[in-house]
Amino acid sequence: MDLSSIPQEILIARGEYATVRGAHEDEKKRLSILCGQLTAIASQVLRAMQGDEVISPDTRQQLDTLFLYGGKALRAMEECAEDLKDLAYQRSTLKEKAWRK
């Protein structure tokens, strides 16, 4: 491939596209990890509530901690989803500029 035959503006746009695409892929991985964390927290809550006995103070504290972590994970998922929307928009805008035929 002769890079000198490709206009500089297209090479720059392709570099920008690659950068945004990489960030988009990283955010998708982050969202996957956050979803896994939230699922694990939900399973732990369910496990803590399986017994028929009265909830002990230790179990109550464990549940409070799990709900706190679950809320943090959910807020992080919301933030990540917003970042993904922004990156997807940037990516689609740059794709046309970088890969026009």
C-alpha positions as a Markdown table, in Angstrom:
| # | Residue | x | y | z |
|---|---|---|---|---|
| 1 | Met | 0.0 | 0.0 | 0.0 |
| 2 | Asp | 1.3 | 3.4 | -1.0 |
| 3 | Leu | 0.3 | 5.7 | 1.8 |
| 4 | Ser | 1.5 | 8.7 | -0.1 |
| 5 | Ser | -1.4 | 8.1 | -2.6 |
| 6 | Ile | -4.0 | 8.7 | 0.2 |
| 7 | Pro | -4.8 | 12.3 | 1.0 |
| 8 | Gln | -3.5 | 13.5 | 4.4 |
| 9 | Glu | -7.0 | 14.5 | 5.6 |
| 10 | Ile | -8.2 | 10.9 | 5.0 |
| 11 | Leu | -5.3 | 9.4 | 6.9 |
| 12 | Ile | -6.0 | 11.8 | 9.8 |
| 13 | Ala | -9.7 | 10.9 | 9.7 |
| 14 | Arg | -8.8 | 7.2 | 9.7 |
| 15 | Gly | -6.6 | 7.7 | 12.7 |
| 16 | Glu | -9.4 | 9.5 | 14.5 |
| 17 | Tyr | -11.9 | 6.8 | 13.5 |
| 18 | Ala | -9.5 | 4.1 | 14.8 |
| 19 | Thr | -9.1 | 6.0 | 18.1 |
| 20 | Val | -12.8 | 6.4 | 18.7 |
| 21 | Arg | -13.5 | 2.8 | 17.6 |
| 22 | Gly | -10.9 | 1.6 | 20.2 |
| 23 | Ala | -12.6 | 3.7 | 22.9 |
| 24 | His | -16.0 | 2.3 | 21.8 |
| 25 | Glu | -14.7 | -1.3 | 22.1 |
| 26 | Asp | -13.2 | -0.6 | 25.5 |
| 27 | Glu | -16.5 | 0.9 | 26.8 |
| 28 | Lys | -18.4 | -2.2 | 25.6 |
| 29 | Lys | -16.0 | -4.4 | 27.5 |
| 30 | Arg | -16.5 | -2.2 | 30.6 |
| 31 | Leu | -20.2 | -2.4 | 30.3 |
| 32 | Ser | -20.0 | -6.2 | 30.1 |
| 33 | Ile | -17.9 | -6.3 | 33.3 |
| 34 | Leu | -20.4 | -4.0 | 35.0 |
| 35 | Cys | -23.3 | -6.2 | 34.0 |
| 36 | Gly | -21.5 | -9.2 | 35.4 |
| 37 | Gln | -20.9 | -7.4 | 38.7 |
| 38 | Leu | -24.6 | -6.5 | 38.9 |
| 39 | Thr | -25.6 | -10.0 | 38.2 |
| 40 | Ala | -23.2 | -11.3 | 40.9 |
| 41 | Ile | -24.6 | -8.8 | 43.4 |
| 42 | Ala | -28.2 | -9.9 | 42.6 |
| 43 | Ser | -27.2 | -13.5 | 43.2 |
| 44 | Gln | -25.6 | -12.7 | 46.5 |
| 45 | Val | -28.8 | -10.8 | 47.6 |
| 46 | Leu | -30.9 | -13.8 | 46.7 |
| 47 | Arg | -28.6 | -16.2 | 48.5 |
| 48 | Ala | -28.7 | -14.0 | 51.6 |
| 49 | Met | -32.5 | -14.0 | 51.6 |
| 50 | Gln | -32.9 | -17.8 | 51.1 |
| 51 | Gly | -33.4 | -18.6 | 54.7 |
| 52 | Asp | -36.8 | -18.6 | 56.5 |
| 53 | Glu | -35.4 | -17.1 | 59.7 |
| 54 | Val | -35.5 | -13.5 | 60.8 |
| 55 | Ile | -32.8 | -11.4 | 59.2 |
| 56 | Ser | -29.8 | -11.1 | 61.5 |
| 57 | Pro | -28.0 | -7.7 | 62.0 |
| 58 | Asp | -25.0 | -9.2 | 60.1 |
| 59 | Thr | -27.2 | -10.2 | 57.2 |
| 60 | Arg | -28.9 | -6.8 | 57.2 |
| 61 | Gln | -25.5 | -5.1 | 57.0 |
| 62 | Gln | -24.4 | -7.5 | 54.2 |
| 63 | Leu | -27.6 | -6.6 | 52.3 |
| 64 | Asp | -27.1 | -2.9 | 52.8 |
| 65 | Thr | -23.5 | -3.2 | 51.4 |
| 66 | Leu | -24.7 | -5.3 | 48.5 |
| 67 | Phe | -27.4 | -2.7 | 47.7 |
| 68 | Leu | -24.9 | 0.1 | 47.9 |
| 69 | Tyr | -22.5 | -1.8 | 45.5 |
| 70 | Gly | -25.5 | -2.6 | 43.2 |
| 71 | Gly | -26.5 | 1.0 | 43.1 |
| 72 | Lys | -22.9 | 2.0 | 42.2 |
| 73 | Ala | -22.8 | -0.6 | 39.5 |
| 74 | Leu | -26.1 | 0.5 | 38.0 |
| 75 | Arg | -25.0 | 4.1 | 38.0 |
| 76 | Ala | -21.8 | 3.2 | 36.3 |
| 77 | Met | -23.7 | 1.2 | 33.7 |
| 78 | Glu | -25.9 | 4.2 | 33.0 |
| 79 | Glu | -22.8 | 6.4 | 32.6 |
| 80 | Cys | -21.1 | 3.8 | 30.4 |
| 81 | Ala | -24.3 | 3.5 | 28.2 |
| 82 | Glu | -24.2 | 7.3 | 27.7 |
| 83 | Asp | -20.5 | 7.2 | 26.8 |
| 84 | Leu | -21.3 | 4.4 | 24.3 |
| 85 | Lys | -24.0 | 6.4 | 22.6 |
| 86 | Asp | -21.7 | 9.4 | 22.3 |
| 87 | Leu | -18.9 | 7.2 | 20.9 |
| 88 | Ala | -21.2 | 5.5 | 18.5 |
| 89 | Tyr | -22.3 | 8.8 | 17.1 |
| 90 | Gln | -18.7 | 10.0 | 16.8 |
| 91 | Arg | -17.8 | 6.7 | 15.1 |
| 92 | Ser | -20.5 | 6.9 | 12.5 |
| 93 | Thr | -19.7 | 10.5 | 11.7 |
| 94 | Leu | -16.0 | 9.8 | 11.3 |
| 95 | Lys | -16.6 | 6.6 | 9.4 |
| 96 | Glu | -18.1 | 8.4 | 6.4 |
| 97 | Lys | -15.2 | 10.9 | 6.4 |
| 98 | Ala | -12.5 | 8.3 | 6.8 |
| 99 | Trp | -13.8 | 5.6 | 4.5 |
| 100 | Arg | -15.6 | 7.5 | 1.7 |
| 101 | Lys | -15.3 | 5.8 | -1.6 |
